[in-house]
């Protein structure tokens, strides 16, 4: 009988090397931590015995052994990452939560979805997987689970996407109804990108379709605001009017009923300055023919974003339009506000280029941005590997 020891970083890799050399007939005698004097050979030692003498095969190529070692190291690191993430984000009121449920919750909260909403979405997705059987279905497979016992990854991702998409709406539209002209007003805080977004919309949904367009500006607060819009209008070859009063705005809309699209640019104001826009806010909130859209920067902190959305409710915006998606790595705050307010998302802007960096909002697009890894994600919204 031949007895031989093998050393490696883990018992599994040591056993794999032993089987490679001795064959399947070898019997495992012992698996243990390597003695201190042998620790330089590997963290673990496995001892195997074989009855019949056999010719020694050629030692495994170094590259093969390195492959085994690297694979085991990756597995250990991934397990550590999952444990740390789960510990950092796991809700305190889930003492008995499965690792899979915690993983889904961690992915959502690390992307700035609020803890309460993340909890609801994760549990809702788990319920979708359970289906009609009523049996709990694991959201994510654990490293120690056999593939046959783990939920299919495509089913996992589909359940999370479906649960996210069930909680908000997307309506990439301009105006109210089909009657002309379609009148769209963009409101929002300073620096949210209202003017450049207005021009992008005018080009993509007006000029590109040969629709007559008119640009109206109520932004007389900034010195260069009117000149900026006039410059854009001159380049595009469309009409522009700078108005100082709500009465003048109402009159201009009435006089230009022959246009198909009328865009209204408004001053960017902070919450403290909203009282100065009381007349404009009342006008937009009470005009049934004006589609008021709230323009928000996706890079704002979630708490600040919620305060801004609430303060601009005096304008009664019908839709939320998010800019600067290229300036943030997390997109949960967009979902938070769409779900919290019930207001549909209309458009996204993803850069400064006019008119290219504009896209119609969609539920699929946002859900996949949220489920993408917060670091190293691609802008196509690829879903992160779950688990």
C-alpha positions as CSV (number, residue, x, y, z in Angstrom):
1,X,0.0,0.0,0.0
2,X,1.3,3.4,-0.9
3,X,0.4,6.4,1.4
4,X,1.1,9.9,0.2
5,X,0.4,13.5,1.4
6,X,-0.6,16.5,-0.7
7,X,-0.5,20.1,0.3
8,X,-2.4,23.2,-1.0
9,X,-4.3,26.3,0.0
10,X,-7.6,24.5,0.5
11,X,-8.4,20.8,1.1
12,X,-10.4,20.7,-2.2
13,X,-7.4,21.8,-4.3
14,X,-5.1,19.4,-2.5
15,X,-7.5,16.6,-3.1
16,X,-7.8,17.5,-6.8
17,X,-4.0,17.3,-7.2
18,X,-4.0,13.9,-5.4
19,X,-6.7,12.5,-7.6
20,X,-4.9,13.8,-10.7
21,X,-1.8,11.8,-9.7
22,X,-3.1,8.7,-8.0
23,X,-6.4,8.2,-9.8
24,X,-9.9,7.6,-8.5
25,X,-8.9,4.3,-6.8
26,X,-7.0,6.2,-4.1
27,X,-8.7,6.3,-0.6
28,X,-8.8,9.5,1.4
29,X,-7.2,8.7,4.8
30,X,-7.1,12.1,6.4
31,X,-7.6,15.8,5.7
32,X,-6.1,18.3,8.2
33,X,-4.4,21.6,8.7
34,X,-0.8,21.3,7.7
35,X,1.8,21.1,10.5
36,X,3.8,24.2,11.2
37,X,6.9,22.7,9.8
38,X,5.1,21.8,6.5
39,X,2.9,25.0,6.3
40,X,5.2,26.4,3.7
41,X,4.0,23.7,1.3
42,X,0.3,24.6,1.8
43,X,-2.3,25.5,4.4
44,X,-3.9,22.1,4.3
45,X,-2.7,18.5,4.0
46,X,-4.6,15.5,2.6
47,X,-3.4,12.0,3.0
48,X,-4.4,9.3,0.5
49,X,-3.6,5.6,0.2
50,X,-3.6,3.2,-2.8
51,X,-3.2,-0.6,-2.8
52,X,-1.8,-1.5,-6.2
53,X,1.5,0.0,-7.2
54,X,1.2,2.1,-10.3
55,X,3.5,3.9,-12.6
56,X,4.0,7.5,-11.6
57,X,2.4,9.8,-14.1
58,X,4.1,12.9,-15.2
59,X,3.6,15.7,-12.8
60,X,0.8,18.1,-13.6
61,X,2.0,21.1,-15.6
62,X,2.7,24.2,-13.4
63,X,0.1,26.1,-15.4
64,X,-2.6,23.6,-14.4
65,X,-1.7,23.8,-10.8
66,X,-1.7,27.6,-11.0
67,X,-5.2,27.5,-12.6
68,X,-6.5,25.4,-9.8
69,X,-5.0,27.7,-7.2
70,X,-6.3,30.8,-8.8
71,X,-9.8,29.4,-9.1
72,X,-9.8,28.5,-5.4
73,X,-8.5,31.9,-4.5
74,X,-11.2,33.6,-6.6
75,X,-13.8,31.5,-4.9
76,X,-12.6,32.4,-1.4
77,X,-12.5,36.1,-2.3
78,X,-16.0,36.1,-3.8
79,X,-17.3,34.4,-0.6
80,X,-15.6,37.1,1.5
81,X,-17.1,39.8,-0.7
82,X,-20.6,38.4,-0.5
83,X,-20.3,38.1,3.3
84,X,-19.0,41.6,3.8
85,X,-21.7,43.1,1.5
86,X,-24.4,41.1,3.1
87,X,-23.3,42.2,6.6
88,X,-23.0,45.9,5.6
89,X,-26.4,46.1,3.9
90,X,-28.5,43.4,5.6
91,X,-31.6,44.9,7.3
92,X,-31.6,44.6,11.1
93,X,-35.2,43.3,11.1
94,X,-34.3,40.2,9.0
95,X,-32.6,38.0,11.6
96,X,-33.6,34.9,9.7
97,X,-33.3,36.2,6.2
98,X,-31.7,33.9,3.6
99,X,-28.3,34.8,2.1
100,X,-30.1,35.1,-1.2
101,X,-32.6,37.6,0.0
102,X,-29.9,39.7,1.7
103,X,-27.8,39.7,-1.5
104,X,-30.7,41.1,-3.5
105,X,-31.3,43.7,-0.8
106,X,-27.6,44.6,-0.8
107,X,-27.5,45.2,-4.6
108,X,-30.5,47.6,-4.4
109,X,-29.4,49.6,-1.4
110,X,-25.8,49.9,-2.7
111,X,-27.4,51.6,-5.7
112,X,-29.2,54.1,-3.5
113,X,-32.6,52.5,-3.4
114,X,-34.1,53.4,0.0
115,X,-33.9,50.6,2.6
116,X,-37.7,50.4,2.9
117,X,-38.2,50.1,-0.9
118,X,-35.3,47.7,-1.3
119,X,-36.8,45.4,1.3
120,X,-40.2,45.5,-0.5
121,X,-38.6,44.8,-3.9
122,X,-36.4,42.0,-2.7
123,X,-39.2,40.2,-0.9
124,X,-41.6,40.8,-3.8
125,X,-39.1,39.3,-6.2
126,X,-38.7,36.3,-3.9
127,X,-42.5,35.9,-3.9
128,X,-42.5,36.0,-7.7
129,X,-40.0,33.1,-7.8
130,X,-42.1,31.1,-5.3
131,X,-44.9,31.2,-7.8
132,X,-48.2,29.4,-7.3
133,X,-46.5,26.6,-5.3
134,X,-46.2,28.8,-2.2
135,X,-42.7,27.3,-1.6
136,X,-39.9,29.8,-0.9
137,X,-37.5,30.0,-3.9
138,X,-34.0,31.3,-3.3
139,X,-33.3,34.5,-5.0
140,X,-29.6,33.8,-5.5
141,X,-27.6,30.6,-5.4
142,X,-24.9,30.2,-2.7
143,X,-21.4,29.0,-3.5
144,X,-22.0,25.8,-1.5
145,X,-25.3,25.0,-3.3
146,X,-25.5,22.5,-6.1
147,X,-26.7,24.0,-9.4
148,X,-29.9,21.8,-9.3
149,X,-30.9,23.4,-6.0
150,X,-30.3,27.0,-7.0
151,X,-32.7,29.3,-8.6
152,X,-31.9,29.8,-12.3
153,X,-30.0,33.0,-12.7
154,X,-32.2,34.2,-15.6
155,X,-35.3,33.6,-13.4
156,X,-33.6,35.6,-10.6
157,X,-32.8,38.6,-12.7
158,X,-36.3,38.4,-14.4
159,X,-38.0,38.4,-11.0
160,X,-36.1,41.4,-9.8
161,X,-36.6,43.3,-13.0
162,X,-40.3,42.6,-13.0
163,X,-40.7,43.7,-9.4
164,X,-38.8,46.9,-10.0
165,X,-40.8,47.7,-13.2
166,X,-44.1,47.1,-11.4
167,X,-43.4,50.0,-9.1
168,X,-43.0,52.9,-11.5
169,X,-44.1,54.2,-14.9
170,X,-42.4,55.6,-18.0
171,X,-44.2,57.9,-20.4
172,X,-41.8,59.5,-22.9
173,X,-44.3,62.0,-24.2
174,X,-44.6,65.7,-24.9
175,X,-47.9,67.7,-24.3
176,X,-51.3,66.6,-23.1
177,X,-53.4,64.6,-25.5
178,X,-53.2,64.9,-29.3
179,X,-54.5,68.5,-29.7
180,X,-52.1,71.0,-31.2
181,X,-50.1,72.8,-30.1
182,X,-48.4,70.6,-27.6
183,X,-47.2,72.9,-24.9
184,X,-44.3,71.7,-22.7
185,X,-42.9,73.6,-19.8
186,X,-39.6,72.6,-18.1
187,X,-39.2,73.6,-14.5
188,X,-36.5,72.7,-12.0
189,X,-33.7,73.8,-9.7
190,X,-30.6,75.8,-11.0
191,X,-28.1,73.7,-12.9
192,X,-30.4,70.8,-13.7
193,X,-30.0,71.4,-17.4
194,X,-33.4,72.7,-18.4
195,X,-32.3,74.9,-21.3
196,X,-30.0,72.4,-23.1
197,X,-32.6,69.6,-22.5
198,X,-35.3,71.9,-24.0
199,X,-33.2,72.3,-27.1
200,X,-32.5,68.6,-27.4
201,X,-36.3,67.9,-27.2
202,X,-37.0,70.6,-29.8
203,X,-34.5,69.0,-32.3
204,X,-35.4,65.4,-31.7
205,X,-39.2,65.7,-31.5
206,X,-39.7,68.9,-33.5
207,X,-37.3,69.7,-36.2
208,X,-36.4,66.1,-36.9
209,X,-40.1,65.4,-37.7
210,X,-40.5,68.7,-39.6
211,X,-42.9,70.0,-36.9
212,X,-43.1,73.8,-36.4
213,X,-41.5,74.7,-33.1
214,X,-41.5,77.8,-30.9
215,X,-39.2,78.4,-27.9
216,X,-40.5,80.7,-25.1
217,X,-38.3,81.8,-22.3
218,X,-39.5,83.1,-18.9
219,X,-36.0,83.0,-17.5
220,X,-35.2,86.7,-17.0
221,X,-33.3,86.0,-13.8
222,X,-30.0,85.0,-15.3
223,X,-28.2,87.6,-17.4
224,X,-27.1,85.3,-20.2
225,X,-30.2,83.0,-20.1
226,X,-32.1,84.7,-22.9
227,X,-29.0,85.1,-25.1
228,X,-28.2,81.4,-24.7
229,X,-31.7,80.4,-25.9
230,X,-31.5,83.0,-28.7
231,X,-28.2,81.5,-29.9
232,X,-29.6,78.0,-30.0
233,X,-32.8,79.2,-31.8
234,X,-30.6,81.0,-34.4
235,X,-28.6,77.8,-35.0
236,X,-31.8,75.7,-35.3
237,X,-33.7,78.2,-37.3
238,X,-36.7,78.3,-35.0
239,X,-38.6,81.2,-33.4
240,X,-37.9,82.4,-29.9
241,X,-39.6,84.9,-27.6
242,X,-38.4,86.2,-24.2
243,X,-41.3,87.0,-21.9
244,X,-41.4,88.8,-18.6
245,X,-44.9,88.2,-17.3
246,X,-47.4,85.4,-17.1
247,X,-49.9,87.5,-19.0
248,X,-47.4,87.8,-21.9
249,X,-46.9,84.0,-21.8
250,X,-50.6,83.2,-22.0
251,X,-50.9,85.6,-24.9
252,X,-48.0,84.1,-26.8
253,X,-49.4,80.6,-26.5
254,X,-52.7,81.8,-27.8
255,X,-51.2,83.7,-30.7
256,X,-49.1,80.7,-31.8
257,X,-51.8,78.0,-32.0
258,X,-50.5,77.2,-35.5
259,X,-47.3,75.7,-34.1
260,X,-47.1,72.0,-33.2
261,X,-44.7,72.2,-30.4
262,X,-44.2,75.1,-27.9
263,X,-41.4,74.8,-25.3
264,X,-41.4,77.0,-22.3
265,X,-38.0,77.5,-20.5
266,X,-38.3,78.7,-16.9
267,X,-35.8,80.1,-14.4
268,X,-33.9,77.8,-12.2
269,X,-34.9,78.5,-8.6
270,X,-34.1,77.1,-5.2
271,X,-36.7,76.2,-2.6
272,X,-36.2,79.6,-0.9
273,X,-36.9,81.4,-4.2
274,X,-40.1,79.6,-5.1
275,X,-42.2,82.4,-3.7
276,X,-40.9,84.7,-6.3
277,X,-42.3,82.4,-9.0
278,X,-45.7,82.1,-7.4
279,X,-47.5,83.6,-10.4
280,X,-45.7,81.3,-12.9
281,X,-46.3,78.3,-10.7
282,X,-50.0,79.0,-10.4
283,X,-50.3,79.5,-14.2
284,X,-48.6,76.2,-15.0
285,X,-50.4,74.3,-12.3
286,X,-53.8,75.4,-13.6
287,X,-53.4,75.3,-17.3
288,X,-54.9,72.1,-18.6
289,X,-53.1,72.4,-22.0
290,X,-49.6,72.7,-20.5
291,X,-47.5,69.6,-19.9
292,X,-45.2,70.6,-17.0
293,X,-42.1,68.4,-16.5
294,X,-39.8,68.6,-13.6
295,X,-36.1,68.5,-14.7
296,X,-33.8,66.9,-12.1
297,X,-30.2,65.9,-12.0
298,X,-29.6,62.2,-11.5
299,X,-26.3,63.1,-9.6
300,X,-28.2,64.7,-6.7
301,X,-28.0,63.0,-3.3
302,X,-31.3,61.1,-2.7
303,X,-32.3,63.1,0.4
304,X,-31.7,66.4,-1.5
305,X,-33.6,65.1,-4.5
306,X,-36.7,64.3,-2.5
307,X,-36.7,67.7,-1.0
308,X,-36.5,69.4,-4.4
309,X,-39.3,67.2,-5.8
310,X,-41.6,68.1,-2.9
311,X,-40.8,71.8,-3.1
312,X,-41.6,71.9,-6.9
313,X,-45.0,70.3,-6.4
314,X,-46.4,73.9,-6.5
315,X,-46.0,73.7,-10.2
316,X,-48.0,70.4,-10.4
317,X,-45.5,68.7,-12.7
318,X,-47.0,65.7,-14.6
319,X,-43.7,63.9,-15.4
320,X,-40.1,63.7,-14.1
321,X,-37.2,64.2,-16.5
322,X,-33.7,63.2,-15.3
323,X,-30.5,64.7,-16.7
324,X,-26.8,64.0,-16.1
325,X,-27.0,60.2,-16.0
326,X,-23.4,60.2,-17.2
327,X,-22.3,62.0,-14.0
328,X,-23.5,59.3,-11.5
329,X,-22.7,55.7,-10.8
330,X,-26.0,54.9,-8.9
331,X,-29.5,55.2,-10.2
332,X,-31.7,54.2,-7.3
333,X,-32.7,57.7,-6.5
334,X,-34.5,58.0,-9.9
335,X,-36.5,54.9,-9.0
336,X,-37.2,56.1,-5.5
337,X,-38.8,59.3,-6.7
338,X,-40.8,57.7,-9.5
339,X,-42.1,55.1,-7.1
340,X,-42.7,57.6,-4.3
341,X,-44.6,60.2,-6.3
342,X,-46.3,58.0,-8.8
343,X,-45.2,60.5,-11.5
344,X,-44.0,58.8,-14.7
345,X,-40.5,59.3,-16.1
346,X,-40.3,61.0,-19.5
347,X,-36.8,61.4,-20.8
348,X,-33.1,60.9,-19.7
349,X,-30.1,62.9,-20.8
350,X,-26.7,61.2,-20.8
351,X,-24.2,64.0,-21.7
352,X,-23.7,67.5,-23.1
353,X,-24.0,66.8,-26.8
354,X,-26.9,68.4,-28.6
355,X,-29.1,66.7,-29.7
356,X,-27.5,63.2,-29.4
357,X,-27.5,62.7,-25.6
358,X,-31.2,62.3,-25.1
359,X,-33.2,59.1,-24.8
360,X,-36.8,58.2,-24.1
361,X,-37.2,56.8,-20.5
362,X,-38.2,53.2,-20.2
363,X,-38.8,50.9,-17.3
364,X,-36.4,48.3,-18.7
365,X,-33.6,50.8,-19.1
366,X,-33.8,52.1,-15.5
367,X,-34.3,48.7,-13.9
368,X,-31.1,47.4,-15.6
369,X,-29.2,50.5,-14.6
370,X,-30.2,49.9,-11.0
371,X,-29.2,46.2,-11.1
372,X,-25.9,47.0,-12.7
373,X,-22.8,47.0,-10.6
374,X,-22.2,50.4,-8.9
375,X,-18.5,50.3,-10.0
376,X,-17.3,49.4,-13.5
377,X,-20.8,49.3,-15.0
378,X,-21.3,49.9,-18.7
379,X,-23.7,52.5,-19.9
380,X,-25.8,49.9,-21.7
381,X,-27.2,48.9,-18.4
382,X,-25.8,45.4,-18.2
383,X,-27.2,43.5,-15.2
384,X,-24.7,42.7,-12.5
385,X,-24.1,39.0,-11.7
386,X,-26.3,38.2,-8.8
387,X,-24.7,36.1,-6.1
